Amino acid sequence: MMQLSPFTDIAQKSPFGYNPVMRVRTPVDFGLMIRQARRSRGMTQQQLARAAAVGRQWIVEIEAGKPRAELGRVLQTLAALDLSLTIHGEGIPELRKSANPIDAIDLQDVLDVHRRTPS
């Protein structure tokens, strides 16, 4: 049975077994989650850096809770660890109305709108 970290809120049943779901509220929480995922896969920081196409120093900083990490690199790192990002929240009216919160918001649509909006 998989042992869950202190940062794990719940475990969800998937077709492939139990997947830990971690509540990340701070950059330090995020860094600890990245470190735990990397170590559980037996990867060094250098191996993760290569797999994510980032520098080792960037991995060191993100694991330490770097507060201003570039989103693209964060997503590359999550992909290299075979992790995904899911956002839940009561503060998003569309999510409260939907029976299935995952269907309520498409992150790519949100990003596309912001890319087209002049600064």
KAURUR-V683551 format. One record per backbone hydrogen bond with DSSP energy under -0.5 kcal/mol. NH is the residue of the N-H (numbers start at 1). CO is the residue of the C=O. Records with the same first field share a line. If there is no record, write none. Layout:
NH: CO ; CO
This chain:
8: 5
9: 7 ; 21
10: 21
12: 19
14: 12 ; 17
17: 14
19: 12
21: 10
22: 20
23: 7
24: 22
25: 23
30: 26
31: 27
32: 28
33: 29
34: 30
35: 31
36: 32
37: 33
38: 34
39: 35
40: 36
41: 37 ; 38
42: 39
43: 38
48: 44
49: 45
50: 46
51: 47
52: 48
53: 49 ; 50
54: 49
59: 55
60: 56
61: 57
62: 58
63: 59
64: 60
65: 62
66: 61
74: 70
75: 71
76: 72
77: 73
78: 74
79: 75
80: 76
81: 77
82: 79
83: 78
86: 84
92: 89
93: 91
95: 92
96: 92
97: 93
98: 94
101: 99
103: 100
104: 100 ; 101
105: 101
107: 105
109: 106
110: 106
111: 107
112: 108
113: 109
114: 110
115: 111
116: 112
117: 113
